[in-house]
């Protein structure tokens, strides 16, 4: 009866015990990757979107269908990623770039400019505000909203560029030139 005293048996039993405890406390890793939760906040957003487009709140059946559409989108999205369909697709890459730039724009929100800053901007970019039919540059009071919009767009663009440059510093880039 040396078998129960063998270190290999102890090692295997300990491994089985640890594996069982891990599975008991953490669940199977596979089941968590295949779990989709539709939180109440998402249902509220889906309901609000439906209400905006249809002009009325969704019925319970319509809300269930909205949730099922979300689940369908999530399942197909996850499976597409597993298959690598999100890589090397110029349309997907462009859309991700746009989404990232929008996120960076939100982070780059700026305070409202003073009239002096707007006047300085107008003086620096007069050709953008000249009348189409020619003539002299209008005063800031006449075109304040247009100048403000242009100023804000330039600030957002500069903020996105600054955020990009900070992100870019984390990467090493090698460009292989054509031979």
C-alpha positions as CSV (number, residue, x, y, z in Angstrom):
1,X,0.0,0.0,0.0
2,X,2.7,2.5,-1.0
3,X,0.4,4.1,-3.6
4,X,-1.3,6.6,-1.3
5,X,2.1,7.7,0.1
6,X,3.6,8.6,-3.3
7,X,4.3,12.3,-3.8
8,X,3.0,12.2,-7.3
9,X,-0.4,11.1,-6.0
10,X,-0.4,14.0,-3.5
11,X,0.6,16.4,-6.2
12,X,-2.2,15.2,-8.5
13,X,-4.8,15.3,-5.7
14,X,-3.7,18.8,-4.7
15,X,-4.0,19.9,-8.4
16,X,-7.5,18.5,-8.8
17,X,-8.5,20.2,-5.5
18,X,-7.1,23.6,-6.6
19,X,-8.7,23.3,-10.0
20,X,-12.0,22.4,-8.5
21,X,-11.8,25.3,-6.0
22,X,-10.9,27.7,-8.8
23,X,-13.8,26.5,-10.9
24,X,-16.2,26.7,-8.0
25,X,-15.2,30.3,-7.0
26,X,-14.6,31.8,-10.4
27,X,-16.9,29.7,-12.6
28,X,-15.7,28.4,-15.9
29,X,-13.7,31.0,-17.9
30,X,-15.5,30.0,-21.0
31,X,-18.9,30.8,-19.7
32,X,-18.0,34.3,-18.7
33,X,-16.7,35.1,-22.2
34,X,-20.0,33.9,-23.6
35,X,-22.1,35.9,-21.2
36,X,-24.0,39.0,-22.4
37,X,-25.7,41.3,-20.0
38,X,-28.2,43.9,-21.1
39,X,-28.2,46.3,-18.2
40,X,-31.2,48.4,-17.4
41,X,-29.4,51.6,-18.4
42,X,-28.9,50.2,-21.9
43,X,-32.6,49.3,-22.1
44,X,-33.4,52.9,-21.1
45,X,-31.2,54.2,-23.9
46,X,-32.7,51.8,-26.4
47,X,-36.2,52.9,-25.3
48,X,-35.3,56.6,-25.5
49,X,-33.9,56.1,-29.0
50,X,-37.1,54.3,-30.1
51,X,-39.2,57.1,-28.6
52,X,-37.2,59.8,-30.4
53,X,-37.6,58.0,-33.8
54,X,-41.1,56.7,-33.4
55,X,-42.6,59.5,-31.3
56,X,-43.9,57.1,-28.7
57,X,-42.4,54.7,-26.1
58,X,-41.9,51.1,-27.2
59,X,-44.3,48.4,-26.3
60,X,-43.0,45.6,-24.1
61,X,-42.7,43.4,-27.2
62,X,-40.8,46.2,-29.1
63,X,-38.5,46.7,-26.1
64,X,-37.8,42.9,-26.1
65,X,-37.0,43.1,-29.8
66,X,-34.7,46.1,-29.3
67,X,-32.9,44.1,-26.6
68,X,-32.7,41.0,-28.9
69,X,-31.3,43.2,-31.7
70,X,-28.6,44.4,-29.3
71,X,-27.8,40.8,-28.3
72,X,-27.6,39.8,-32.0
73,X,-25.2,42.7,-32.7
74,X,-23.0,41.8,-29.6
75,X,-22.9,38.1,-30.5
76,X,-22.0,38.8,-34.2
77,X,-19.5,41.5,-33.2
78,X,-17.7,39.2,-30.7
79,X,-17.6,36.3,-33.2
80,X,-16.3,38.7,-36.0
81,X,-13.5,39.7,-33.7
82,X,-12.6,36.1,-32.9
83,X,-12.3,35.5,-36.6
84,X,-10.2,38.6,-37.0
85,X,-12.7,40.4,-39.2
86,X,-12.0,43.7,-37.4
87,X,-8.3,43.7,-38.5
88,X,-7.0,45.0,-41.7
89,X,-10.3,46.4,-42.9
90,X,-10.0,50.0,-44.0
91,X,-13.7,50.8,-43.3
92,X,-13.4,49.4,-39.7
93,X,-10.1,51.2,-39.2
94,X,-11.5,54.5,-40.4
95,X,-14.6,54.2,-38.2
96,X,-12.5,53.4,-35.1
97,X,-10.3,56.4,-36.0
98,X,-13.3,58.7,-36.2
99,X,-14.7,57.3,-32.9
100,X,-11.3,57.9,-31.2
101,X,-11.1,61.4,-32.6
102,X,-14.6,62.2,-31.3
103,X,-13.5,60.8,-27.8
104,X,-10.4,63.0,-27.9
105,X,-12.5,66.0,-29.0
106,X,-14.7,65.5,-25.9
107,X,-11.5,65.6,-23.8
108,X,-10.3,68.7,-25.6
109,X,-13.2,70.9,-24.7
110,X,-12.1,74.4,-24.2
111,X,-13.4,77.4,-22.3
112,X,-15.3,80.1,-24.2
113,X,-13.0,82.7,-25.8
114,X,-13.0,86.3,-25.0
115,X,-13.9,88.9,-27.6
116,X,-10.2,89.9,-27.7
117,X,-9.3,86.3,-28.6
118,X,-12.0,86.2,-31.3
119,X,-10.8,89.5,-32.7
120,X,-7.3,88.2,-32.8
121,X,-8.5,85.0,-34.6
122,X,-10.5,87.1,-37.1
123,X,-7.4,89.3,-37.8
124,X,-5.3,86.2,-38.3
125,X,-7.8,84.6,-40.7
126,X,-9.5,87.4,-42.6
127,X,-9.9,85.5,-45.9
128,X,-12.2,83.0,-44.2
129,X,-14.7,85.7,-43.4
130,X,-14.6,88.0,-46.4
131,X,-17.9,88.3,-48.2
132,X,-18.2,86.2,-51.3
133,X,-19.1,89.1,-53.5
134,X,-16.0,91.0,-52.3
135,X,-15.7,94.0,-50.1
136,X,-14.2,94.7,-46.7
137,X,-14.0,92.4,-43.7
138,X,-17.1,92.6,-41.5
139,X,-16.7,93.6,-37.8
140,X,-16.6,91.0,-35.1
141,X,-20.0,92.0,-33.9
142,X,-21.5,91.2,-37.3
143,X,-20.0,87.8,-37.7
144,X,-19.3,86.8,-34.1
145,X,-21.0,83.4,-34.3
146,X,-19.1,82.4,-37.4
147,X,-15.8,83.4,-35.9
148,X,-16.7,81.6,-32.7
149,X,-17.5,78.4,-34.5
150,X,-14.3,78.6,-36.5
151,X,-12.2,79.4,-33.4
152,X,-13.8,76.4,-31.5
153,X,-13.2,74.0,-34.5
154,X,-9.6,75.0,-34.6
155,X,-9.2,74.6,-30.8
156,X,-10.8,71.2,-31.0
157,X,-8.6,70.2,-33.9
158,X,-5.5,71.4,-31.9
159,X,-6.7,69.5,-28.8
160,X,-7.1,66.3,-30.8
161,X,-3.7,66.7,-32.3
162,X,-2.1,67.3,-28.9
163,X,-3.9,64.3,-27.4
164,X,-2.7,62.2,-30.5
165,X,0.9,63.3,-30.1
166,X,0.8,62.2,-26.4
167,X,-0.6,58.8,-27.4
168,X,1.9,58.6,-30.3
169,X,4.8,58.9,-27.9
170,X,4.0,55.4,-26.5
171,X,4.6,53.8,-29.9
172,X,7.7,52.9,-31.8
173,X,7.1,53.2,-35.5
174,X,9.1,51.6,-38.3
175,X,8.2,52.6,-41.8
176,X,9.7,50.2,-44.4
177,X,10.2,52.3,-47.6
178,X,9.7,50.8,-51.0
179,X,12.9,49.5,-52.7
